[in-house]
Amino acid sequence: MKKKIVVAGCGFGGLQFVNHLKKNMYDIIVFDKVNHHQFPPLFYQVAASQIEPSTVSFPIRKIFQNRRDVRIRMASVISVNDAEKYIETSIGRFSYDYLVISTGTSTNFYGNKQVEENALGLKSTYQSINVRNEILHNFEELLYVDNKEGHYNIVIVGGGATGVELAGAFAEMTKEILPKDYPNIDKKKVNVYLLEGGTNTLANMSPFAQKYSQKQLRKMGVIVKTGTIVTDYDGEMVTLNNGEQIPTKNLIWSAGVIGNSIGGIPEESILRNGRVRVDRYNKVQGLSNVYAIGDVAYMETEKYPNGHPQLANVAIGQGKNLARNLMRQDNSNKPLKQYEYRNLGTMATIGRNKAVVDLPFIKFKGYFAWLVWMFLHLMLILSVRNKLVVFINWAWNYVTKNNSLRLILKDSD
């Protein structure tokens, strides 16, 4: 009888884990809250009307069309019962021989409920569409509202890659698109703010990247404020830790994430940031036959004593390694392999012809870095069709400095 593997979450880690299991060796069931695999690195481009949501979202059932050993259930995994080997989900109870938790992360508002209620997140395709809707609707309102002050300011919180890329995209939109679509709006009055709590943007990259990103953003007109923490936002006014206030109808939060752990995991195995402690084989500490991979997993190694960075390459590598280890364990006498992350480098794009790449052996910026960023992201996108659509969109935008994707898709009520 085949062993049952339950996979909670079909992000980068969960997808690669299933893809690297030999066909028909296991009975696999994949749970996810949505029916599609998502591509977070390009959510900001959906939010800025640069690409369509469908190009960064891939139906899970289509991905596994040729895998009769894989079943899909659109549901949330709530908890695990380690003693009896079953999980509780929003659609019932399911037994397992192995459980793989790859539930990723969600936006961390650090306990600030008012900010959470009023800010816009960017952690899903749906949220990126929502940001696009709100920004475009904001421009529409600028044409007729009396009190325009809050409509002129777009505030982004968090100076990591997402925040930097989003700020650059909105700065370009303000410069290139606004005068064409909204000639009656004074583009000089529209401000894009980037607020970062630390001393630099792109804190996880090199000083070279940090300096370049801030310089380019400011050149593009972005108001960059470092050492700045948001203490409150009521939907109309952002209050900062230095007492400064910025009126805005649009606050986009990309300042941190929290792991999506599930119930039943021992408290001592869950960190304050929601990540789950695992050993070098991604096995959850304190449980048997339960594994965690990707952003939700916290693995300490000599090279990474504070855990691995929450990057797609880590999730992909852990998914592949775990799949091979389970097959070694069940089908051969080969020893299991510990996971070791090989840092292939990090990168971020600031705007048209502007990007920065940090590789272990070289750092570079500008046009060539931008081309490298585009190529590598295209390679990560799943289908050939989607690669082509995204490439055509990018090429069209590059030549025309325009696109036709600025649709407000919400109920007009």
Number of C-alpha atoms within 10 A of each C-alpha: 6 10 13 17 20 24 27 27 24 26 23 27 30 30 22 20 25 23 16 15 19 12 15 12 15 17 18 23 19 21 23 22 15 16 18 20 23 25 22 19 18 21 27 27 21 26 28 26 26 23 25 21 21 14 20 24 20 19 13 20 16 11 15 16 10 10 15 11 14 19 15 16 16 16 18 19 25 17 17 23 14 17 8 9 16 18 22 18 16 12 12 11 13 15 16 22 16 19 25 26 29 30 28 27 21 18 18 18 19 13 8 13 11 14 20 18 12 18 21 20 21 23 20 17 24 15 16 24 24 20 25 24 19 19 21 17 14 20 17 15 13 19 13 9 11 8 8 16 16 19 23 22 20 24 25 26 25 25 30 21 22 25 26 29 24 28 30 28 24 26 26 20 17 21 16 15 18 17 14 11 12 14 11 11 16 13 16 10 12 20 19 24 22 27 26 26 17 15 13 21 27 25 15 13 20 16 13 14 25 19 13 19 28 23 13 17 23 14 10 20 19 23 18 21 19 17 12 19 18 21 14 18 24 17 17 15 16 22 16 16 13 11 9 10 14 17 21 21 25 24 26 20 24 26 22 16 20 19 24 20 24 19 14 14 20 13 11 10 17 21 15 10 16 22 24 30 24 23 17 15 20 25 23 27 18 14 17 14 15 22 23 34 32 31 28 27 34 28 25 15 15 8 11 12 10 11 15 20 16 16 13 18 20 22 29 19 20 28 28 21 22 28 20 17 20 16 18 15 13 11 10 10 9 11 9 15 13 14 20 18 16 11 12 10 14 19 21 24 26 27 23 15 14 21 26 27 24 19 15 11 7 8 16 16 21 18 15 15 21 22 14 17 19 16 12 11 14 17 11 14 21 17 15 10 11 17 18 14 16 20 16 13 18 17 12 13 16 13 8 9 14 17 15 11 15 18 13 16 11 10 5 5 3
